[in-house]
Amino acid sequence: MIWLAIAALPGQATAFDLIEAWQAARNYDAGYAASRADLAAGQERQAQGRAGLLPQVSVTGNYTRANPIAPKGQDQNGRDLRNGAESHGYTLGMTQPLFDVSRYTGYQKGKIDTALSQTQYEQAEQQLISDVAKAYFDVLLAQDSLSATQAAKKSYKSQLDQAKTSFEVGTATITDTYEAQAGYDGAIAEEIIAQSTLEIAINNLTRLTGLPGSGIQPLASRMVLDKPDPETLDGWVAQALNNSLEIRAQTQQVARAEQDLTEKRGSHLPTVNLTANYQDNRSNQPAALGGGPTRGSSIGVNISLPLFAGGGINAQVREAAARLDSAREKLEATRRKVREDVRRAYLGVTNGAAYVRAQEQLLVSAKSKLESTRLGKEVGVRTNLDLLKAEQDYTTTIKTLADARYRYLNARIALAQSVGRLDEGVLRGVNASIRH
């Protein structure tokens, strides 16, 4: 893409939104690239399992030369008996399993592994969306926090200068100067922390996308706070139990463990194979000495029945049964975890929207309070300490509102992911809150 090429130029930065960050991550993130390779590898497991049920055909060749030391003399045709004998030939064989539990379960496990690889790839896709969105909003939150801290620092510096001037002319006490100095020093310390947090957030986003954090697009000043659809928590829980990728993956693990147990139990049973062979062997020895050409074919059924394996088969059955119990318990634990994840994300969306509205109103109030406190200080009814407190409250409200907005958007991402519905459409809905 053109914007990717521009972003790669030294000293150049191009603006990008959440969708573009995600698209860049799909081509850049090494973890996601590994998941694609894992998917390609997993798709071959079904073919490997099916191969075990199909005929196995092989051909073997042989060549032998014998060089005897004795006896001396000649045969009836006048040839030296020590010249040796040569023989060569080939055997074409075919084996077709008729009854073999291990081969059948191998085929079933191959199908499960292929399906599991697809599920894991879908999980990686959705996790990439979630990771990119979180990294994107972490950068925006760090930028907002730094901006608010720098604004507060500038205000504290102005108050400090005024306090020093007032003290010099005798209209204020040294206490006002100390209070303003403390506020200014605190703002400097917070600015250092905010700058460090921003740098870490940018590095994390760049690690995922390869894009510079300087080109990130901020949120719009006003954003739509959508209600979840369906609106009830029970509806989301029902969707999660049916569509959650975590539950699907663990269900597939249970199915694989069941096939493992069937395979181990099948080790007590016989294996039956149909075999067919064709042989063609030739020798330079006379027919009277067992030489000459020999050809033949055979067909038959081989049956193998295990009688005693030292108790190893029984131990393998018990191990497989225990692993199946473990997989089933993990499935139940996954269901409970998914329910909790859905509940947390659902409340993050519903309560988060209400919290954003409350913080927006609180910001209006905090700004009005700050302006009135400044006016009150000018007319002498408010102290410098009152103004510092109002400045701190206003700055804190700005940071809290920013954090609430990003938490709400992340909750929308998490809610869709918890029910297996996190895709480009959901991401575009969240991206609508970005200022373009």
N, C-alpha and C positions, 0 to 999 in steps of 0.2 A: 504494500500500500504506500501511497505517496507520503502520507503523514508519518509513517514509520521511517521512511528514508530521510525525511527532514529531521526527525528526532535524533537520528544517528549522526548528523553533522555536528562537528565540534562547535561549541558556542551557540548552537541553535536550540530553541525550545519551541515546541508547538503545543497548543492547548488540546487537551483530550478529556473525554468524559468517562463515565463508568463503563459504558459499552466498549469503547475503544480500548480501555485498559484491559478488559477481559479478553477481547480479541487478540491483543498483543500477548497476553499471558498464555493463550492456547498455542502460540507459536514459539514462545520463549521459555516457559517454565520447564525445567528438566524433569521434575517429578511427574508432571502431566505427560510428557513425552514417554517416560518410562511406563506409565499406565497404558498408553497406546500399544507399546511393544508387548506388554503383558497380555493385552487383549488378543493380539495377533498370535501369541504363543498358545493362549488358552483355547483358541478356536480350533487348534489341531488335536486337542485331546479326544474329541468325539471320533475323528477319523482313526486315531490310534486304537481306540477301544473297539470300533467296528472291524478293524483289520484282524483282530483276534478271533472273530467268528467266521472269517472267510477262509477258503482253502489256502494252504501254505505249499507252494511248489518250489522244488529245488532240483538242481542238477549237480552231480559230482563226477569228476573225471579221475582216472588213474593211469599211471604209467610205471611199469616195473621192469628193471633189467637185473637179471641174476648172473653172476660171474663165478661159477664153481671153480674150485681149485683142483678137484679130482672128480671122476677118474680120468685117466689118460686114454686116448684112443679115439676112434671114430664111430659115428652111428652108421646105420645101414645105408644111408645116403652118402656116406663119405665125408660128413662134416665133423670137424673137431668138437668133441664133447665139451671142451673148455671155452668154446666161443661164447657161451652164455645164452640165456633165453630172454626174450622181450615179450611183454604183454601190455595191452592198453585197452581202455574201454570207458564207458560212462554209465551212470545210473540216473534216471529221471524219476523223481519221487513226488508224491502228492499226499498231503495229510489234511483231512477235513474233520474238524471237531464235530462230534455228534451230541455228546453230553459232557459239558465241562463247566461247572459252576463258576470257577474263577474267571473263565473267559467271558461268560455272560455278565457277571458283575463288573468286570473290567469295562465292558461296553457301556453299562449303565453309569458307571463312575465317570467315564469319558464324557457322556452327555451332560452329567451334572457339572463337571468341571468346566465345560464349555459355557454352560448357562451361568455358572458362578463368575467366570471371567468377564462376562458381559455385565453382570450386576456390579462387580467391582469397578469396572470402567465407568459405569454410570455414576457410581459413588464418587469416583475421582473427578468426573466432570462437574458434579454439583459442589464438591468440596472446593474446586478451583474457583467457582463463582463466589462461594462464601468467603474464601480467603482473600480474593481480589477486592471484594466489596468492603471487607473489614479493613484491609490495608489502605484502601482509598479513603474511607471515612476517618481512619486514624490520622492520616495526613491532614485532612481538613480540620479535625478537632485540634490537632497540635498547632495548626496555623491560627485558628481562632483563639486558642489559649495564649499564643505568643502575642497576637495583636492586642488582645485585651490587657495583657500584662504590660506591654509597651505603652499603651494608652494610659494605664494607671501610673506607670513610672513617670511619664511626661507630666501628668497632673500633680504627682507628689513632688516632682522637681520644682514646679511652679509654686506649690505651696511652701516648699522649703525656702525658695528665694524670697517670697513675700514675708515669711516668718523672720528671716534674717534681717530684712530691711526694716520691718516693724520693730524688731528688738533694738536695732541700731538707733532708731529715732525715738525709742522709748515708749512706743504705743503697744508693745506686747512683751510678755515675759520670755525668759529663756526656755521655759517649759514648752511653749509653742514650737520653738525651734527644734527641741529634742524630739517632740512628737512627729514633726514633719520629717526630720532626719530618719527616724525609725521607719516611717512609712516608705520613704525613698529607698533606704537600704533593703527593706523587705522586698520591694518591687524589683530591685537589681538581682537579688537572689532567685526570685521566681522567674525572672527573664532568662537566667542561665539555665535553669531546669527546663523551661519551655523550649529553649533553643536546642538543648540536647534531645528532648523528647521528639521534636520535629525532625531532627536529623536521623534519629533511629527509625521513625515512621517512614521517611522518604526512602531510606535504604531498604526497608522491608518491601515497599511497593516496587522499587526498582528491581529487587531480587526476583519478584514474581513476574514482572512485565517487561523489564528492560527499558522502561520509559523514565525520563527525568521527572522528579516530583515537582519541579518548578512550573510545569505546564498543566497542572491539575486544575480542573474546573470546579468552582465552589458550588454550594447549594444556592438555590434561589432564595430571595428574601422571605418569600411566603411559599409554603409547600402544602399540597393536599394531603390530609390525614385520612387515608382510606380505611374503611372498616373491613375486617376480615370477611371473606366469603367462603363457606357459610359463616354465619354470625355466631353460632353456638359452639362451645368448646367440645361438646359430645360429637358434633359433626366432624370436627377436625380429628378427634381421636379415632373415630371410625375410619376416616380416610387413611390415617397413619397405619392402622392395623392391617389394612388391605394393600397399601401401596408403599410403605416404608422400605427403602432399599436395605437398611440395616436388618430388618426382620426378614426380608427376602433372602439376603445373603446367609443369615444364620439358619433359615429353613433349609436352604440348599446344603449347608454343612450337616444338618441332621440327616437329610436324605443320603448323603455320602457315607455317613457313619453307619446307617442302616445297611447299605450295600457292603461295607467292610465286614459287618457282622455276618451277613449272608455268605460272603466269600469264605470266612473262617469256618463257619459251620459246614459249608460245602466241602471242606478239606477231608471230612469223614466219608464222603461219597465217592463212587468210582468215576473215572474219566473214560469216555468212549470215543475213539477216533477211527475214522475210515482211512485206510492207507492203500495206495496203489503205486506200483513201481514198474519201470521198464529198464532192462539191463542189456547192454551190448558190449561184450568183451572179446578181444582177439589176442592170439598168441602165435609166435613163430614156431612153437613146438609142434611136432606131428600129432595128429589126433590120437595115435596109439599111446602117446605119453601124456595125454590129457590136454593137449594144445588145440589149436584151431579156433574158429569163431564159435561163440556161444551167445545166444540171444534168448530172452525170456521176459515174461511179465508176471505180475502177481497182484492180487487185490485181496484185502482182508479187513478185519475189524480188530482193533487192539483195545483191550479192557485192562485198566489198572485200578486196583483197589488197595488203599492203604490199610494196613493191619495194625501196626504199632509204630508210633513216632516218639516214644519216650515221654509222652505226656505234653509234648510241645503244642500239638493242635488244640488240646483242651485249654492250655494256658492262653493261646492266641484268641480263642473264643471268649474267654473271660475278659481279656484285655479289650477286645472290640466291644463287648457288652458294656463295660465300664465307660469307654469313650462315647458310646451312644448315649448313655445316661448323662454324661457331662455335656454333650452337645444339646440335649433337650433342656437341661437346666440353663444353659447359656441362652437358648432361645427364649425361655421364659424371662430371664433377666433382661434380655434385649427388649422384649415387649414392654416390660415395666419402665425401662429407661426411655423408650420412645414415648410412652404416655407422659412421662415427666417432662421430656423435651418439648412435646407439643403444648403441654400446659404452660410451661415457662415462656415459650415463644408467643403463645396466644395472649397471655397477660402482658407480655412485652409490647404487643401491638395495641391491644385495647386500652390498657392502663397507660401505655406509653403515649398514645395520642392525647389522652386527657392530661397527662403530665406536661406534654409540650405546650398545650393550650394554657395551662396554669402558669408555666414558666414565662410564656410570652406576655401574659398579663402582669406577672410579677416584674418583668423587665421594664414595662411601662411605669409601674409604681416606683421601682428603684430609681429610674431616671428622674421622675418627678421629685422624689425625695432628695436626690442629689442636687438638683437645681434649686429647690427651696432651701436646702441647707447652705448652699453657696450664698444665696441671697441673704439668709439669716446671719451668716458670718459677716457679711459686708455691713449689715446694719447693727451688728453687735449682739444679736440674740442667740447666736450659735457660736460654739468654740471651734478652735482648730481641730480638736479631738473629734467633735461631732462630724466635721467635714471629712476627716480621714476615715471614720467609720462608714459614712455614706459612700465614699469612693470605693472602699473595700466591698461593701454590699453590692454595689453596681457591677464591679468587675466580676465578683463571684457569680452573680446572676447571669451575666453574659456567658461565662464558661459553663454554668449548669444548663442553660438553655441549649447551647451548642451540643453538649454531651447528650441531652435528652433527645434531640433531633436525630443524632446519629444512632443512638440506642434504638430508637423507634424503627429506623430504616434497616438496621441490622436484624431486628426482631422479625421484620417482614421476610427477610431472606431466610432466617432460621426456621420460621414457621413453614415456609414452602419446602425447605429442605427436609424437615422432619416428616413430611407426608410424601416425599419423593416427587414433588412437583416443581422443584427449582430448575428453571430453564431460562432461555433467553427472553421469553415473554415476561416472566416475573422480573428479570433484571431490567428490562426496558421500562416496566412500570415504576421501579425504584429510580431509574435514571431520569424519569420525568421531573424529579425533584432537583436535578442538577441545572444550574444556570448556564445556558448555551449562548 
